[in-house]
Amino acid sequence: CIWCHEQGKDSCSHGLPEKKPANGRTWVRYRGGKGWVATKELGPQRLLELFFIDVGQGDSALMELSSGKTILIDGGGTRDNRFDMGRRVVAPYLWNRGIRSLDLVILSHPHPDHLNGLLFPARAFEIGEFWESGIGDGSKEYRTLRRILAERGFPYAA
C-alpha cells in the first residue's frame, strides 16, 4: 500500500495490495478527509472510489462506481439514537459530494451502529434498491426502516 511504500518497506504490513504489482498497472490510493477513501485503478480508468464515513463506533461506507452509480453500505448510528447520525453526518456527507439519490443501500445487519444512521437517508434520498441480510431483529428502528422503505416503494431484497 502507499503508506508502506512511502515508509520504504518492501511489502505491505496492512495486508493490502502492493503499490506496483508485476503488471505495474494496479494500485491503491488513500487520502484523508471525513473518513478515508480507497481508489482502485487499472491503467487510466477509475473503477471505483470507496469512502469510509466517520460515524464513530459504527460503520458507514460509500462506493462511487465509474459508471456514476452510488452504493451506501450501513449508516452508523448510536444505540439510543439521541444523536441522529443519518441527519447530522451521513446525509450532509452525501449532499456535499453532490449525491441526491442512491442506486443501492445495503444494511449488513440491524445493530444500531449500522442501522440507525440509515433512517434519515431513507426518508431524504431516492433509493434504487435496498438490500439487507434478512436477519431482522424486530427492534423499533428496524421496523421503522422497513416501514419507510415500504411507504416510499423502494425495491427491497433480503
TORKOL-4160 file (C-alpha; in steps of 0.2 Angstrom, whole numbers, padded with zeros to 4 digits, m for minus):
158
<pt num="1" X="0000" Y="0000" Z="0000"/>
<pt num="2" X="0005" Y="0018" Z="m0002"/>
<pt num="3" X="0008" Y="0020" Z="0017"/>
<pt num="4" X="0021" Y="0006" Z="0017"/>
<pt num="5" X="0029" Y="0011" Z="0001"/>
<pt num="6" X="0031" Y="0029" Z="0007"/>
<pt num="7" X="0040" Y="0022" Z="0023"/>
<pt num="8" X="0052" Y="0012" Z="0012"/>
<pt num="9" X="0045" Y="m0005" Z="0016"/>
<pt num="10" X="0047" Y="m0019" Z="0003"/>
<pt num="11" X="0030" Y="m0026" Z="0007"/>
<pt num="12" X="0013" Y="m0021" Z="0015"/>
<pt num="13" X="0011" Y="m0024" Z="0033"/>
<pt num="14" X="m0008" Y="m0020" Z="0032"/>
<pt num="15" X="m0012" Y="m0034" Z="0020"/>
<pt num="16" X="m0016" Y="m0023" Z="0006"/>
<pt num="17" X="m0011" Y="m0024" Z="m0012"/>
<pt num="18" X="0007" Y="m0018" Z="m0016"/>
<pt num="19" X="0008" Y="m0001" Z="m0024"/>
<pt num="20" X="0015" Y="m0008" Z="m0040"/>
<pt num="21" X="0012" Y="m0026" Z="m0044"/>
<pt num="22" X="0020" Y="m0036" Z="m0058"/>
<pt num="23" X="0009" Y="m0028" Z="m0072"/>
<pt num="24" X="0013" Y="m0011" Z="m0065"/>
<pt num="25" X="m0005" Y="m0005" Z="m0068"/>
<pt num="26" X="m0015" Y="m0008" Z="m0052"/>
<pt num="27" X="m0013" Y="0002" Z="m0037"/>
<pt num="28" X="m0022" Y="0008" Z="m0021"/>
<pt num="29" X="m0023" Y="0026" Z="m0016"/>
<pt num="30" X="m0028" Y="0033" Z="0001"/>
<pt num="31" X="m0032" Y="0051" Z="0006"/>
<pt num="32" X="m0038" Y="0059" Z="0021"/>
<pt num="33" X="m0054" Y="0069" Z="0025"/>
<pt num="34" X="m0070" Y="0065" Z="0034"/>
<pt num="35" X="m0066" Y="0047" Z="0034"/>
<pt num="36" X="m0054" Y="0039" Z="0021"/>
<pt num="37" X="m0055" Y="0033" Z="0003"/>
<pt num="38" X="m0048" Y="0019" Z="m0007"/>
<pt num="39" X="m0047" Y="0020" Z="m0026"/>
<pt num="40" X="m0043" Y="0005" Z="m0036"/>
<pt num="41" X="m0037" Y="0010" Z="m0053"/>
<pt num="42" X="m0032" Y="m0001" Z="m0068"/>
<pt num="43" X="m0022" Y="0010" Z="m0080"/>
<pt num="44" X="m0030" Y="0027" Z="m0083"/>
<pt num="45" X="m0048" Y="0021" Z="m0079"/>
<pt num="46" X="m0055" Y="0024" Z="m0062"/>
<pt num="47" X="m0066" Y="0009" Z="m0057"/>
<pt num="48" X="m0072" Y="0014" Z="m0040"/>
<pt num="49" X="m0070" Y="0025" Z="m0025"/>
<pt num="50" X="m0073" Y="0019" Z="m0008"/>
<pt num="51" X="m0076" Y="0031" Z="0006"/>
<pt num="52" X="m0077" Y="0026" Z="0024"/>
<pt num="53" X="m0088" Y="0039" Z="0033"/>
<pt num="54" X="m0083" Y="0044" Z="0050"/>
<pt num="55" X="m0098" Y="0039" Z="0060"/>
<pt num="56" X="m0090" Y="0035" Z="0077"/>
<pt num="57" X="m0091" Y="0017" Z="0083"/>
<pt num="58" X="m0102" Y="0010" Z="0069"/>
<pt num="59" X="m0099" Y="0008" Z="0051"/>
<pt num="60" X="m0104" Y="0018" Z="0035"/>
<pt num="61" X="m0096" Y="0017" Z="0018"/>
<pt num="62" X="m0100" Y="0025" Z="0001"/>
<pt num="63" X="m0095" Y="0017" Z="m0015"/>
<pt num="64" X="m0095" Y="0028" Z="m0031"/>
<pt num="65" X="m0093" Y="0017" Z="m0047"/>
<pt num="66" X="m0085" Y="0024" Z="m0063"/>
<pt num="67" X="m0102" Y="0022" Z="m0071"/>
<pt num="68" X="m0108" Y="0035" Z="m0058"/>
<pt num="69" X="m0119" Y="0023" Z="m0048"/>
<pt num="70" X="m0118" Y="0026" Z="m0029"/>
<pt num="71" X="m0119" Y="0012" Z="m0015"/>
<pt num="72" X="m0121" Y="0016" Z="0003"/>
<pt num="73" X="m0117" Y="0002" Z="0015"/>
<pt num="74" X="m0123" Y="0005" Z="0033"/>
<pt num="75" X="m0126" Y="0021" Z="0041"/>
<pt num="76" X="m0118" Y="0021" Z="0058"/>
<pt num="77" X="m0129" Y="0027" Z="0072"/>
<pt num="78" X="m0130" Y="0027" Z="0091"/>
<pt num="79" X="m0138" Y="0014" Z="0102"/>
<pt num="80" X="m0151" Y="0026" Z="0109"/>
<pt num="81" X="m0152" Y="0037" Z="0093"/>
<pt num="82" X="m0151" Y="0053" Z="0103"/>
<pt num="83" X="m0138" Y="0059" Z="0090"/>
<pt num="84" X="m0146" Y="0056" Z="0073"/>
<pt num="85" X="m0130" Y="0050" Z="0063"/>
<pt num="86" X="m0140" Y="0050" Z="0047"/>
<pt num="87" X="m0146" Y="0068" Z="0048"/>
<pt num="88" X="m0131" Y="0075" Z="0055"/>
<pt num="89" X="m0117" Y="0066" Z="0047"/>
<pt num="90" X="m0122" Y="0054" Z="0033"/>
<pt num="91" X="m0134" Y="0064" Z="0023"/>
<pt num="92" X="m0123" Y="0080" Z="0024"/>
<pt num="93" X="m0108" Y="0070" Z="0018"/>
<pt num="94" X="m0118" Y="0064" Z="0003"/>
<pt num="95" X="m0125" Y="0081" Z="m0001"/>
<pt num="96" X="m0108" Y="0088" Z="0000"/>
<pt num="97" X="m0102" Y="0076" Z="m0013"/>
<pt num="98" X="m0117" Y="0081" Z="m0024"/>
<pt num="99" X="m0126" Y="0065" Z="m0021"/>
<pt num="100" X="m0145" Y="0067" Z="m0021"/>
<pt num="101" X="m0150" Y="0049" Z="m0024"/>
<pt num="102" X="m0143" Y="0032" Z="m0021"/>
<pt num="103" X="m0143" Y="0017" Z="m0033"/>
<pt num="104" X="m0141" Y="0004" Z="m0019"/>
<pt num="105" X="m0142" Y="0005" Z="0000"/>
<pt num="106" X="m0136" Y="m0011" Z="0010"/>
<pt num="107" X="m0139" Y="m0014" Z="0028"/>
<pt num="108" X="m0126" Y="m0028" Z="0033"/>
<pt num="109" X="m0135" Y="m0032" Z="0050"/>
<pt num="110" X="m0148" Y="m0022" Z="0060"/>
<pt num="111" X="m0137" Y="m0017" Z="0075"/>
<pt num="112" X="m0140" Y="0001" Z="0080"/>
<pt num="113" X="m0122" Y="0007" Z="0075"/>
<pt num="114" X="m0126" Y="0001" Z="0057"/>
<pt num="115" X="m0144" Y="0004" Z="0055"/>
<pt num="116" X="m0149" Y="0020" Z="0064"/>
<pt num="117" X="m0140" Y="0031" Z="0053"/>
<pt num="118" X="m0150" Y="0024" Z="0038"/>
<pt num="119" X="m0167" Y="0031" Z="0044"/>
<pt num="120" X="m0165" Y="0049" Z="0039"/>
<pt num="121" X="m0157" Y="0045" Z="0022"/>
<pt num="122" X="m0171" Y="0033" Z="0018"/>
<pt num="123" X="m0183" Y="0047" Z="0020"/>
<pt num="124" X="m0172" Y="0061" Z="0012"/>
<pt num="125" X="m0165" Y="0052" Z="m0003"/>
<pt num="126" X="m0172" Y="0042" Z="m0018"/>
<pt num="127" X="m0166" Y="0024" Z="m0017"/>
<pt num="128" X="m0165" Y="0012" Z="m0032"/>
<pt num="129" X="m0164" Y="m0004" Z="m0022"/>
<pt num="130" X="m0162" Y="m0009" Z="m0004"/>
<pt num="131" X="m0153" Y="m0025" Z="0001"/>
<pt num="132" X="m0151" Y="m0032" Z="0019"/>
<pt num="133" X="m0146" Y="m0049" Z="0026"/>
<pt num="134" X="m0163" Y="m0054" Z="0031"/>
<pt num="135" X="m0158" Y="m0055" Z="0050"/>
<pt num="136" X="m0171" Y="m0044" Z="0056"/>
<pt num="137" X="m0170" Y="m0041" Z="0075"/>
<pt num="138" X="m0188" Y="m0034" Z="0077"/>
<pt num="139" X="m0182" Y="m0018" Z="0085"/>
<pt num="140" X="m0192" Y="m0002" Z="0084"/>
<pt num="141" X="m0178" Y="0006" Z="0072"/>
<pt num="142" X="m0178" Y="m0010" Z="0061"/>
<pt num="143" X="m0197" Y="m0009" Z="0059"/>
<pt num="144" X="m0196" Y="0009" Z="0056"/>
<pt num="145" X="m0184" Y="0007" Z="0042"/>
<pt num="146" X="m0194" Y="m0007" Z="0034"/>
<pt num="147" X="m0210" Y="0004" Z="0035"/>
<pt num="148" X="m0201" Y="0019" Z="0027"/>
<pt num="149" X="m0194" Y="0008" Z="0013"/>
<pt num="150" X="m0212" Y="0001" Z="0010"/>
<pt num="151" X="m0221" Y="0018" Z="0011"/>
<pt num="152" X="m0208" Y="0025" Z="m0002"/>
<pt num="153" X="m0210" Y="0010" Z="m0013"/>
<pt num="154" X="m0191" Y="0006" Z="m0014"/>
<pt num="155" X="m0187" Y="m0011" Z="m0021"/>
<pt num="156" X="m0181" Y="m0022" Z="m0006"/>
<pt num="157" X="m0171" Y="m0039" Z="m0006"/>
<pt num="158" X="m0166" Y="m0049" Z="0009"/>
